[in-house]
Amino acid sequence: MSSTRSARSRRATRALWFFPVPALALYLFFFAYPTVQAAQYALTDWDGYSTSYHTVGLDNFTRLATGDDVFRNAAENNLKLTVTVVLAQTALALLLALYLVRTTRASVFLRALFFLPTVLSSVSVAFVWRFVYDPDGGLLNSLLRAAGLDAAQSVYLGDPGKAVFWLALTQVWFHAGQMMVVYIAGLQAIPRELYEAAELDGAGRAARFRHITWPLVAPATGIVLAYTTVQSFKAFDLVLGLGGNPPNPALDLLSTRIYTTFSNNQFGYAAAQSLVFMLLIALLTWVQRRALRRT
């Protein structure tokens, strides 16, 4: 009897190994294989259509590092956007979560209100904010004129020095509610007994946040930081909706730059840009995780 049970257990254990097979097959086909192909094309001058191409070695990467000012400008814009969005969105999401963590009718309504932009499409959000930023008849300048603050009016997305920060504002408005939900889940998992004990010991609100809330909400912060970083680098349709196709240089990001390079039939060079793009995201995510662990 025991041997029969043991045999059934072994068969069941072997069967469990087949469960990851569909997911693994999809991963290999849609991610691993295209990544290997991109690495191969990055070493060529393929135009995306010809049946033949030449191997150029590391010339594409050398061009990226030394001679492509347009790509460098896109990388700088993307880093500005990422740093701004990561700091602002993380802080705003945590602040909203702290005030709305208690489950009351008012907080549930406000959670839904702040989460609402997340369910909208990027194109819809882009066109709404394009109207807001319109320097002629847009919402912001109209409100400033009505308030008698004509001197404070701006061209917003047309300002080369500030356009990327107006894009960051749109991105934060778009996704802060989504990250708020992640923080609320993290905050609700913290035992209330810790706060009660801290209050009995005379700890103030700032001390409770520093020694209880912030350390114990670190897993949620890791998710928020990683997701927000990837989100900022993948802000493609939002940029095209706000800045046109191709966007002006002040709004050109790595994703739009790679798309433009593909559109210009430089598939080999675009493949090299894509690899650098992927490695940059991985590096920034790794640095964030290391910094979070240390703090």
Order of alpha helices (4+ residues) and beta strands (2+ residues): alpha-alpha-alpha-alpha-alpha-alpha-alpha-alpha-alpha-alpha-alpha-alpha-alpha-alpha-alpha
